[in-house]
Amino acid sequence: MAQLRSGAQVAESFAGRGLRRWIPMAAVVAAVGIGFAVLFISQNTAHNQAIAGATAGAKPWELVGPACPEGFSGPWANPQYAPNKPLVFNGVRFSRRAGHVDCSAVAAGKGDKEDYVPLCQFSGPIVLEVTTAKGTFHFQPGVGKPASVSVVDGTPRCVMAISVQF
């Protein structure tokens, strides 16, 4: 035990050597933190470049195919048949009545910053409800008819065609 000027006694580990003891540990913690920051930034950049490269030729605002009928009509207007399978992708809520869905983030290629457009393909949704910051939009492709939906600047566009096989 060491004795302080005040007369109190402290353990040897804290008597005069405390700062020298913690400097190497603080350096190790700082180095690990910097390492994680560099790793995060490099992985994020690689991810953005991978999406941009994989979707370089895709233009989701130019989907080809007949437009999906808008709104719900006929028997599908009954609330009993409302879309009941929701999915939130990139801040956009997609709901469908039936079928499977496959979504991707497609590089928009507009402006200086990295910007992505959600593109979802549905195997046979019957009815679709898309909710964005601009509101809720309804589409009715019909029974067994595939559909693709892209959302550019908060406005969805639905066409009755897909490029993936479920």
C-alpha beads as a LAMMPS data file, in Angstrom:
LAMMPS data file: protein, C-alpha beads

166 atoms
165 bonds

1 atom types
1 bond types

-500.0 500.0 xlo xhi
-500.0 500.0 ylo yhi
-500.0 500.0 zlo zhi

Masses

1 110.0

Atoms # bond

1 1 1 0.000 0.000 0.000
2 1 1 1.136 3.512 -0.751
3 1 1 0.331 6.521 1.414
4 1 1 -0.926 9.798 -0.053
5 1 1 -0.150 13.260 1.371
6 1 1 -3.575 13.283 2.965
7 1 1 -2.676 10.182 4.914
8 1 1 -4.995 7.893 2.958
9 1 1 -3.629 4.656 1.711
10 1 1 -4.181 3.379 -1.846
11 1 1 -3.255 0.216 -3.647
12 1 1 0.107 0.239 -5.431
13 1 1 -1.530 -0.099 -8.843
14 1 1 -3.043 3.384 -8.568
15 1 1 -0.146 5.138 -6.862
16 1 1 1.604 7.282 -9.473
17 1 1 1.597 4.767 -12.324
18 1 1 -2.080 4.977 -13.348
19 1 1 -1.689 7.276 -16.345
20 1 1 1.299 5.390 -17.727
21 1 1 -0.632 2.188 -17.432
22 1 1 -3.750 3.384 -19.328
23 1 1 -2.023 5.155 -22.262
24 1 1 -1.160 1.915 -24.139
25 1 1 -4.682 0.560 -23.598
26 1 1 -6.235 3.806 -24.873
27 1 1 -3.964 3.634 -27.946
28 1 1 -5.113 0.078 -28.687
29 1 1 -8.784 1.044 -28.310
30 1 1 -8.283 4.052 -30.612
31 1 1 -6.491 1.905 -33.218
32 1 1 -9.286 -0.683 -33.194
33 1 1 -11.907 2.076 -33.529
34 1 1 -10.103 3.624 -36.482
35 1 1 -9.766 0.169 -38.054
36 1 1 -13.515 -0.422 -37.798
37 1 1 -14.240 3.020 -39.274
38 1 1 -11.955 2.362 -42.259
39 1 1 -13.514 -1.090 -42.751
40 1 1 -17.042 0.337 -42.661
41 1 1 -16.255 3.093 -45.173
42 1 1 -14.480 0.721 -47.575
43 1 1 -17.302 -1.860 -47.407
44 1 1 -19.937 0.819 -47.961
45 1 1 -18.073 2.145 -50.997
46 1 1 -17.631 -1.371 -52.406
47 1 1 -21.349 -2.078 -51.906
48 1 1 -22.350 1.121 -53.736
49 1 1 -19.992 0.335 -56.611
50 1 1 -21.314 -3.245 -56.859
51 1 1 -24.919 -2.053 -57.149
52 1 1 -23.980 0.606 -59.690
53 1 1 -22.014 -1.909 -61.775
54 1 1 -24.661 -4.640 -61.647
55 1 1 -27.466 -2.302 -62.637
56 1 1 -25.621 0.017 -65.014
57 1 1 -27.877 -0.777 -67.974
58 1 1 -31.134 -0.947 -66.021
59 1 1 -33.461 2.014 -66.289
60 1 1 -36.403 1.403 -63.953
61 1 1 -38.158 4.553 -65.135
62 1 1 -38.323 2.982 -68.605
63 1 1 -40.062 -0.313 -67.748
64 1 1 -41.450 -1.974 -70.856
65 1 1 -44.897 -3.538 -70.919
66 1 1 -48.558 -2.649 -70.700
67 1 1 -49.437 -0.466 -67.732
68 1 1 -51.242 -2.090 -64.820
69 1 1 -54.855 -1.007 -64.389
70 1 1 -55.051 1.552 -61.584
71 1 1 -57.409 1.288 -58.624
72 1 1 -59.375 -1.703 -57.386
73 1 1 -62.525 -2.661 -59.308
74 1 1 -64.968 -5.517 -59.527
75 1 1 -64.824 -8.121 -56.780
76 1 1 -61.325 -6.954 -55.828
77 1 1 -62.761 -3.660 -54.543
78 1 1 -64.232 -5.601 -51.594
79 1 1 -62.127 -4.937 -48.446
80 1 1 -62.146 -8.692 -47.855
81 1 1 -59.733 -8.995 -50.805
82 1 1 -57.444 -6.125 -49.842
83 1 1 -53.676 -6.663 -50.213
84 1 1 -52.581 -8.537 -47.095
85 1 1 -48.934 -9.430 -47.705
86 1 1 -46.872 -6.298 -46.927
87 1 1 -43.194 -5.718 -47.574
88 1 1 -41.187 -2.588 -46.785
89 1 1 -38.202 -2.090 -49.080
90 1 1 -36.045 1.060 -49.139
91 1 1 -38.722 3.017 -47.292
92 1 1 -41.511 2.032 -49.699
93 1 1 -44.351 -0.245 -48.571
94 1 1 -45.519 -2.807 -51.131
95 1 1 -48.603 -4.910 -50.351
96 1 1 -49.967 -7.710 -52.518
97 1 1 -52.858 -10.146 -52.277
98 1 1 -51.023 -13.236 -53.544
99 1 1 -47.857 -14.490 -55.176
100 1 1 -44.165 -13.973 -54.600
101 1 1 -42.010 -10.860 -54.797
102 1 1 -38.377 -10.116 -55.637
103 1 1 -37.009 -6.609 -54.956
104 1 1 -33.741 -4.935 -55.921
105 1 1 -32.135 -1.537 -55.458
106 1 1 -31.224 -0.210 -58.893
107 1 1 -28.716 2.615 -59.290
108 1 1 -30.619 5.627 -60.610
109 1 1 -27.595 7.215 -62.244
110 1 1 -28.914 10.727 -61.700
111 1 1 -27.006 13.513 -59.955
112 1 1 -23.743 13.420 -58.028
113 1 1 -24.775 11.368 -55.017
114 1 1 -25.505 7.658 -54.888
115 1 1 -29.229 7.329 -55.500
116 1 1 -31.186 4.094 -55.721
117 1 1 -34.613 3.227 -57.085
118 1 1 -36.587 0.315 -55.651
119 1 1 -37.700 -2.177 -58.292
120 1 1 -39.983 -5.052 -57.264
121 1 1 -41.252 -7.873 -59.444
122 1 1 -44.375 -9.814 -58.469
123 1 1 -45.300 -13.308 -59.723
124 1 1 -49.086 -12.877 -59.549
125 1 1 -50.136 -10.250 -57.037
126 1 1 -53.820 -9.863 -58.143
127 1 1 -53.919 -6.403 -56.479
128 1 1 -51.045 -4.149 -55.383
129 1 1 -50.894 -1.257 -52.955
130 1 1 -47.761 0.911 -52.957
131 1 1 -47.274 3.486 -50.201
132 1 1 -44.601 6.188 -50.544
133 1 1 -44.068 9.650 -49.073
134 1 1 -46.310 10.971 -51.875
135 1 1 -49.284 8.784 -50.933
136 1 1 -50.883 5.391 -51.492
137 1 1 -51.288 4.014 -55.019
138 1 1 -53.416 1.038 -56.108
139 1 1 -52.876 -1.281 -59.069
140 1 1 -54.810 -4.331 -60.233
141 1 1 -52.764 -6.562 -62.569
142 1 1 -55.295 -9.397 -62.178
143 1 1 -55.177 -13.080 -61.294
144 1 1 -51.986 -14.894 -62.331
145 1 1 -50.531 -11.900 -64.161
146 1 1 -46.972 -10.850 -63.253
147 1 1 -46.126 -7.205 -62.610
148 1 1 -43.068 -4.995 -62.059
149 1 1 -43.164 -1.823 -59.976
150 1 1 -40.479 0.849 -59.842
151 1 1 -40.644 3.899 -57.605
152 1 1 -38.892 7.002 -58.942
153 1 1 -39.089 10.215 -56.897
154 1 1 -41.868 8.757 -54.741
155 1 1 -44.165 7.893 -57.658
156 1 1 -44.676 4.200 -58.485
157 1 1 -45.005 2.877 -62.010
158 1 1 -46.493 -0.569 -62.614
159 1 1 -46.207 -2.634 -65.798
160 1 1 -47.487 -6.134 -66.445
161 1 1 -44.143 -7.825 -67.170
162 1 1 -41.268 -9.348 -65.189
163 1 1 -37.759 -10.505 -65.985
164 1 1 -37.282 -13.069 -63.180
165 1 1 -38.761 -16.556 -62.928
166 1 1 -40.177 -17.556 -59.554

Bonds

1 1 1 2
2 1 2 3
3 1 3 4
4 1 4 5
5 1 5 6
6 1 6 7
7 1 7 8
8 1 8 9
9 1 9 10
10 1 10 11
11 1 11 12
12 1 12 13
13 1 13 14
14 1 14 15
15 1 15 16
16 1 16 17
17 1 17 18
18 1 18 19
19 1 19 20
20 1 20 21
21 1 21 22
22 1 22 23
23 1 23 24
24 1 24 25
25 1 25 26
26 1 26 27
27 1 27 28
28 1 28 29
29 1 29 30
30 1 30 31
31 1 31 32
32 1 32 33
33 1 33 34
34 1 34 35
35 1 35 36
36 1 36 37
37 1 37 38
38 1 38 39
39 1 39 40
40 1 40 41
41 1 41 42
42 1 42 43
43 1 43 44
44 1 44 45
45 1 45 46
46 1 46 47
47 1 47 48
48 1 48 49
49 1 49 50
50 1 50 51
51 1 51 52
52 1 52 53
53 1 53 54
54 1 54 55
55 1 55 56
56 1 56 57
57 1 57 58
58 1 58 59
59 1 59 60
60 1 60 61
61 1 61 62
62 1 62 63
63 1 63 64
64 1 64 65
65 1 65 66
66 1 66 67
67 1 67 68
68 1 68 69
69 1 69 70
70 1 70 71
71 1 71 72
72 1 72 73
73 1 73 74
74 1 74 75
75 1 75 76
76 1 76 77
77 1 77 78
78 1 78 79
79 1 79 80
80 1 80 81
81 1 81 82
82 1 82 83
83 1 83 84
84 1 84 85
85 1 85 86
86 1 86 87
87 1 87 88
88 1 88 89
89 1 89 90
90 1 90 91
91 1 91 92
92 1 92 93
93 1 93 94
94 1 94 95
95 1 95 96
96 1 96 97
97 1 97 98
98 1 98 99
99 1 99 100
100 1 100 101
101 1 101 102
102 1 102 103
103 1 103 104
104 1 104 105
105 1 105 106
106 1 106 107
107 1 107 108
108 1 108 109
109 1 109 110
110 1 110 111
111 1 111 112
112 1 112 113
113 1 113 114
114 1 114 115
115 1 115 116
116 1 116 117
117 1 117 118
118 1 118 119
119 1 119 120
120 1 120 121
121 1 121 122
122 1 122 123
123 1 123 124
124 1 124 125
125 1 125 126
126 1 126 127
127 1 127 128
128 1 128 129
129 1 129 130
130 1 130 131
131 1 131 132
132 1 132 133
133 1 133 134
134 1 134 135
135 1 135 136
136 1 136 137
137 1 137 138
138 1 138 139
139 1 139 140
140 1 140 141
141 1 141 142
142 1 142 143
143 1 143 144
144 1 144 145
145 1 145 146
146 1 146 147
147 1 147 148
148 1 148 149
149 1 149 150
150 1 150 151
151 1 151 152
152 1 152 153
153 1 153 154
154 1 154 155
155 1 155 156
156 1 156 157
157 1 157 158
158 1 158 159
159 1 159 160
160 1 160 161
161 1 161 162
162 1 162 163
163 1 163 164
164 1 164 165
165 1 165 166
